[in-house]
Amino acid sequence: MVRILHIHEHETDFETQRSVESLDRGLGEGFTSRIRTIGRGGTWRDVAIAAAMLRREPADFDLIHAWGGAALTIAALGTRLPIVFSPTIDLRPRTVRWLSAVMTYRPVQVVCPTSTIQRALLTRGIAPDRCHLIRPGVDFARVKNRRDPELRKRLGFEETDRVILCVGESTRAAAHSDAAWAVGILHVADPRYRLLLWGRGPLGSPVRNLVCAWNLPNLVRFARDIEPEQLAPLADLALVSARGAVATLPISMIMASAVPIVSTVTRTTSELLEDRHTSLMTPPRKPRLLARRILDLEDEPSMRWSLSDMARTEAYDYFALTRFRNQFRAVYTQVANNEKVAVPQPMAGAGLRFHGRA
């Protein structure tokens, strides 16, 4: 039996939340786990208290899975157990420095959610044999594909509206303000173009304030109380406006839902999407070009169908939740048994594809 303790911040990002839930509930026979959180409303109020309390507890676990820098500090100072560390998407230099220090005296295996983060850690001196890649997995049972006219109506959309879903949480890297500008340009020319934002994330309020200042009351609707998997059936098109490293789980969920995608080109988005293969893509920081790409898709129904169908196919081929869980089962077993860690890879084609596009 492999016993795992997951630690993450209480108000963590969506990708971390879903990943922890999936591993806590779905590893199956031979694994048990518990989850503890840091921050207001969590298991522990702060890092110092968490480390002190963990030091006084009996060793009821075989390893710690630390999600983010604060959790890594707790695992390093509060236990002597092996550590699996998953960096969050907003990886900061001080976290990398602290990780390097911890790895000099503790058995730590790093598992990255994207090639972009893995590459950044390798270039900063993290040993390749201790730095691995496991992409998040999509729970396809939760992803809705069928259009939901009732929920659209409840959010204030008309049947004739062209609803553009801005993908993921509002962060600096996600640049949802660029998406708002792009759809705002279209909305002024044709009021049927409207923006749907989830509204969660550290910059959710600033984006809301920006849009409200334009005095375009029908431009945007927020769906903060709706689960992300329910957003795709509300949309006619999905927009990824990223300028930097963003969480990939929301993008792969949209791919699985077969909603046509317009996206910016970044290192991270290019790990999942390819121009005129699974989406239409454009350089970041150019809202007018994003608006132009939206119109391009609107003008070509056959391309819209082709891109969305290929995106759905690739999501089911490469981002399955079973693959995600199987890879972590192997890592947890190897770490608990003090074995060399080697992440089992899916079919060779998937690995080659990502290597070539990252």
Buried (B, 14 or more C-beta within 10 A) or exposed (E): EBBBBBBBBBBBBBBBBBBBEBBBEBBEEEBBBEBBBBBEEBBBEEBEBBBEBBEEEEEEBBBBBBBBBBBBBBBBBBBEBBBBBBBBBBBEEEBBEBBBEBBEEBBBBBBBBBBBBBBBBBEEEBEEEBBBBBBBBBBBEBBBEEBBEEBBEEBEBEEEBBBBBBBBBBBBBBBBBBBBBBBBBBBEEEBBBBBBBBBBBBBBEBBBEBBEEBEBEEBBBBBEEBEBBBBBBBBBBBBBBBBBBBBBBBBBBBBBBBBBBBBBBBBBBBBBBBBEBBBBBBEBEBBEBBBBBBBBBBEEEEBBEBBBEBBBBBBEBBBBBEBBBBBBBBBBBBBBEEEEBEBEEBEEEBEEBBEEBB
